[in-house]
Each structure stands twice: as C-alpha cells, then as structure tokens.
Amino acid sequence: MEINQALIDQLANLARLTFSPTEKEAMVADMQRMIEFVNKLEQLDTSGVEPLRYMGSAHNVLRPDTAAPPAATPGMLAAAAHTDGQIFKVPKVIRK
C-alpha cells in the first residue's frame, strides 16, 4: 500500500480534518512506518501459536448476580440536599 499526499487528503476529508503541508508530510512518514511494521509482523511464523483471548493470565471475574436492598440508605439520604425521606429529589432536566 502506497501512502502519499492524495491518500492523506482523502483520509482527512473523510475524518473532517485539516492538516498543514508539514503535518501532511509527518502523517505520510508515520503511516509508512506503521505499514512497514505490519509487514514485518506478517513475516512471522505463527502456525503453532494459539490466539489470545486475554492479554494476561487472569480471566474475566464476574460477581454473582444476587438481589440486594436499594442503595439509598438513611446515611446517604441524610447527605443529600433534597429528599422526601425515601428518595432523592432532583431538579427536572427533561422538558416536553
């Protein structure tokens, strides 16, 4: 894949970005380095390597889904600016 000014202009147009001529030159150089890096990676023999699901050895640990009482305890309600004793009262933010 050839990275040139025309490609940078097309990508900038799609992303609604504008670049100065010096920024375009820097983008061309950066993108060429990225393409070269990916081409190096494609040369590696990965035939015996299993795909990774997780980057570390830890697996996704989920908490058990258990019913619990609502979080609005008397202590939390006491710290609120406005309550009716059971719920928080907040100003209306959505108008019809």
C-alpha positions as CSV (number, residue, x, y, z in Angstrom):
1,M,0.0,0.0,0.0
2,E,1.4,3.3,-1.0
3,I,1.0,6.2,1.4
4,N,1.0,9.6,-0.4
5,Q,-0.4,13.1,-0.1
6,A,-3.5,12.1,-2.0
7,L,-4.3,9.3,0.5
8,I,-3.7,11.7,3.4
9,D,-6.0,14.3,1.7
10,Q,-8.7,11.6,1.3
11,L,-8.5,10.4,4.9
12,A,-8.5,14.0,6.2
13,N,-11.6,14.7,4.1
14,L,-13.4,11.6,5.5
15,A,-12.4,12.5,9.0
16,R,-13.3,16.2,8.6
17,L,-9.7,17.2,9.5
18,T,-7.4,19.8,8.0
19,F,-3.6,19.5,8.0
20,S,-0.9,21.9,7.1
21,P,1.7,20.8,4.5
22,T,4.2,20.0,7.2
23,E,1.6,18.0,9.1
24,K,0.8,16.1,5.9
25,E,4.4,15.2,5.4
26,A,4.7,13.9,9.0
27,M,1.5,11.9,8.6
28,V,2.9,10.3,5.4
29,A,6.1,9.3,7.3
30,D,4.2,8.0,10.3
31,M,1.8,5.9,8.2
32,Q,4.7,4.5,6.2
33,R,6.4,3.4,9.4
34,M,3.2,1.7,10.6
35,I,2.7,-0.1,7.3
36,E,6.4,-1.3,7.4
37,F,5.8,-2.6,11.0
38,V,2.7,-4.5,10.0
39,N,4.6,-6.0,7.0
40,K,7.3,-7.2,9.4
41,L,4.7,-8.8,11.6
42,E,3.2,-10.7,8.6
43,Q,6.6,-12.4,8.1
44,L,6.4,-14.1,11.5
45,D,5.6,-17.8,11.6
46,T,2.6,-18.1,14.0
47,S,1.4,-21.5,12.9
48,G,1.8,-23.1,16.4
49,V,0.6,-20.1,18.4
50,E,-2.9,-20.1,19.9
51,P,-5.0,-16.9,19.6
52,L,-5.1,-14.8,22.7
53,R,-8.4,-14.2,24.4
54,Y,-6.9,-12.2,27.3
55,M,-3.7,-10.3,27.5
56,G,-2.8,-11.6,30.9
57,S,-3.4,-14.9,32.8
58,A,-6.4,-13.5,34.7
59,H,-9.8,-14.3,33.3
60,N,-12.9,-12.1,33.5
61,V,-14.2,-12.5,37.0
62,L,-17.8,-11.6,37.5
63,R,-19.6,-11.1,40.7
64,P,-22.6,-13.3,41.5
65,D,-25.8,-11.7,40.5
66,T,-27.7,-11.5,43.8
67,A,-30.6,-9.4,44.9
68,A,-29.8,-6.7,47.3
69,P,-31.7,-3.9,49.0
70,P,-31.6,-0.5,47.3
71,A,-28.5,1.6,47.9
72,A,-30.5,4.6,49.3
73,T,-29.7,4.1,53.0
74,P,-30.6,6.6,55.6
75,G,-27.0,7.8,55.8
76,M,-27.0,8.5,52.1
77,L,-30.3,10.3,52.2
78,A,-29.1,12.4,55.1
79,A,-26.2,13.7,53.0
80,A,-28.5,14.6,50.1
81,A,-29.6,18.2,49.5
82,H,-33.3,17.3,49.0
83,T,-35.2,14.1,49.8
84,D,-38.6,13.1,50.9
85,G,-37.2,10.6,53.4
86,Q,-37.2,7.7,50.9
87,I,-35.8,9.0,47.6
88,F,-33.5,11.8,46.3
89,K,-35.2,14.8,44.8
90,V,-33.5,16.5,41.9
91,P,-34.5,19.3,39.6
92,K,-36.3,18.3,36.4
93,V,-34.0,18.3,33.4
94,I,-36.2,17.0,30.6
95,R,-38.9,19.2,29.3
96,K,-41.8,18.2,27.0
